[in-house]
């Protein structure tokens, strides 16, 4: 799979706490990135938010409620950002 440039993508930021014992995570969905680019972006977002996270089924999960901070970073990288859910 080939990554699309950030300017051609919209990242959807969902706040979710289902099946997580009440703990909040932010899900970054709808990114068309190869696996390597996804790992690099996830690492960068984890460092900026100062929390852990993972990649599951092409969706980046960041622990904690850092939607605004992550949204600003993604916009700075050139992505369009939509806040959704919660």
N, C-alpha and C positions, 0 to 999 in steps of 0.2 A: 504494500500500500504506500502511496506517495502522499506526503503532507501538503495540504493546501496552505498558501500564505495567510498570515493572520488577518490581513485586510479583507479576505474573502470569507471569513468565518464569524459566526456568532456563538459565543460561549454562554450557556445557560447555567446560572448559579442557583442551586436549590439548597434550602436549609432542610435537614432531615434529622429525625431522632427516633424513627421507628426501628424496632428490633435492635436497639443499641443501649438498652438499659437507661433511657432518658438522656443520654449524652448526645449533644448536637454535633453533626458533621455537615460540612459544605460539600455538595456534589457539583463538579464541573462537567457538564454534559455537552454533547453535540460537537465535539472537536474532531476534525478529520486530520489526524496526525499519525505518522508511523510510530511503531512501538518505542523506538529510540527517542524521538522528539517528545513523546508523551512522558517518558521517564525524566527527561531533562526539565520539562515544564513543571512536573510534579515536584521534583527536588527543589526547584527555584521557589515555588509557592510555599512549600513546607518551611524553607529557610526564612522567607519573608514573614510568614505568620508565626514562626517560632513554635510550631507544633508538628505532630506526626501526621501521617497520612499513607495512602496506598492507591494503587490502580486496580480496579476490578472491572472487567468487561469493557475496557476503553473509557471508563468514567474515573476521573480523579476524585478521591475522597480526602478531604482535609479535616482533621479533628478540630472541634471548637467552632465558634461563630465568628468567622473572619470575612464575611461576605463583602463588606465595604472595602477592606484593605486588598483582598484578592481581586475584586472588581477593578480597582484603580490600577493595580499592577497589569492586569490583562489589557485594559484600555491603553496603558502606556506601551504595551507590546504591539498594539495595533488591532486587537480583537474588538468586535462589537460585543457588548455585555448586556444580558437581560437577567434581571432578578426574578426568580419564580419560586413559588412554594414557601409558605410560612412567612 
